[in-house]
Amino acid sequence: MNEITYLGWFVIAIAVLITGISKSAFGGALGGVGVPMMALFMPPGVAIAVMLPILCVMDMFGVRAYWKKWSVHELRIVLPGGIAGILIGALAIGTLSDKTVKGIIGAIAVLFMCDRMFQLRDRFQMNQAPGPWAGRIWAAISGITSTMAHAGGPPILVYLMGKKLPKENFVATTAVFFTVINAVKIMPYIALGLFTRDTLKMAAILALLAPLGVWMGLHVLRAIPERIFYALATALLGLSGLKLLWDAVT
């Protein structure tokens, strides 16, 4: 913690606020911004360990807001795939070097920036609703990217958006999916030794910003056009990803 500069703390705080705003106002569509920005100032393993408790705090707000409005049928399909993806992602973190993991996080960030800019996700939309196996596969991909970079949103949304659920069912199902996924990630992170006294202390400090980010998403951002928020957050996501890729190859 002592090695992080004032600029680093500022950027990390902004990353947490953007994550909270995205979760409360935009369904977590840009939740993947946090780790790439944080990984600019700390090892990727530390970044994901710091962010996980904060995400768990934010998840409680989402589930409470949409209590019992989720689709049990869809959760039975996607949760096993998501948990399988967590195991794959944890295995990758445990076997790959920090530099390689940083490059993977950077690549995920750039890919998701392109998804936002060019609507790549729409290319996967089928004329007919995706079946259970499609749900399991996309959920597994979501589990992998969520474990490595807390960026599981786009893959699972490919499947759930194709199901054309009513709005409240859709948001509630997504909220429960990530609440369970984030809770399950705690054990692999412990097994990998990612949680230390310093990471937990930093998470506790930054968690104070979680309610503020959620509040900003629910209230303050009503006055700010959604397009401007997305453009700024997407730019930060892309620039962070490119910097991480550069660090990984140099």
WOGI-V639615 format. One record per backbone hydrogen bond with DSSP energy under -1.0 kcal/mol. NH is the residue of the N-H (numbers start at 1). CO is the residue of the C=O. E is the energy in kcal/mol with one decimal. If there is no record, write none. Layout:
BEGIN
NH|CO|E  NH|CO|E
END
This chain:
BEGIN
4|1|-1.3  9|5|-2.4  10|6|-2.2  11|7|-2.6  12|8|-2.6  13|9|-2.4  14|10|-2.2  15|11|-2.3  16|12|-2.0  17|13|-2.3  18|14|-2.7  19|15|-2.0  20|16|-2.2  21|17|-2.8  22|18|-2.7  23|19|-2.3  24|20|-2.0  25|21|-2.7  26|22|-1.7  28|22|-3.1  29|26|-1.4  31|28|-1.9  33|30|-1.6  37|33|-1.7  38|34|-2.5  39|35|-3.0  41|38|-1.9  47|43|-2.2  48|44|-2.4  49|45|-1.6  50|46|-2.5  51|47|-2.1  52|48|-1.7  55|51|-2.4  56|52|-2.2  57|53|-1.8  58|54|-2.1  59|55|-2.5  60|56|-1.1  62|58|-1.4  63|59|-2.4  64|60|-1.7  65|61|-1.9  66|62|-1.2  67|64|-1.0  69|66|-1.9  75|71|-2.1  76|72|-2.0  78|74|-2.5  79|75|-2.2  82|78|-2.6  83|79|-2.4  84|80|-2.0  85|81|-2.2  86|82|-1.7  87|83|-1.7  88|84|-1.7  89|85|-2.8  90|86|-2.8  91|87|-2.0  92|88|-2.0  93|89|-2.3  94|90|-2.2  95|91|-1.1  96|92|-2.2  101|97|-2.6  102|98|-2.6  103|99|-1.9  104|100|-2.3  105|101|-2.7  106|102|-2.3  107|103|-2.4  108|104|-2.6  109|105|-2.4  110|106|-2.4  111|107|-2.6  112|108|-2.4  113|109|-1.9  114|110|-2.4  115|111|-2.0  116|112|-2.0  117|113|-2.4  118|114|-3.1  119|115|-1.2  122|119|-1.1  123|120|-1.4  124|121|-1.6  125|122|-1.4  135|131|-1.8  136|132|-2.3  137|133|-2.3  138|134|-2.6  139|135|-2.2  140|136|-2.1  141|137|-2.2  142|138|-2.3  143|139|-2.4  144|140|-2.1  145|141|-2.5  146|142|-2.3  147|143|-2.0  148|144|-2.1  149|145|-2.1  150|146|-2.0  151|145|-1.4  156|152|-1.3  157|153|-2.1  158|154|-1.5  160|156|-2.5  161|157|-2.5  170|166|-2.8  171|167|-2.6  172|168|-2.5  173|169|-2.5  174|170|-2.2  175|171|-2.4  176|172|-2.5  177|173|-2.4  178|174|-2.2  179|175|-1.8  180|176|-2.5  181|177|-2.5  182|178|-2.6  183|179|-1.8  184|180|-2.6  185|181|-1.8  189|185|-2.1  190|186|-2.1  191|187|-2.7  192|188|-2.1  193|190|-1.4  194|189|-2.5  200|196|-2.4  201|197|-2.1  202|198|-2.6  203|199|-2.5  204|200|-2.3  205|201|-2.0  206|202|-2.7  207|203|-2.2  208|205|-1.1  209|206|-2.0  210|207|-1.0  213|209|-2.7  214|210|-2.4  215|211|-2.8  216|212|-2.8  217|213|-2.0  218|214|-1.9  219|215|-2.2  221|216|-2.8  222|219|-1.4  223|220|-1.8  229|225|-1.7  230|226|-2.6  231|227|-2.3  232|228|-2.4  233|229|-2.7  234|230|-2.7  235|231|-2.0  236|232|-2.2  237|233|-2.3  238|234|-2.6  239|235|-2.7  240|236|-2.2  241|237|-2.3  242|238|-2.6  243|239|-2.2  244|240|-2.2  245|241|-2.4  246|242|-2.4  247|243|-2.4  248|244|-1.8  249|245|-1.5  250|246|-1.1
END
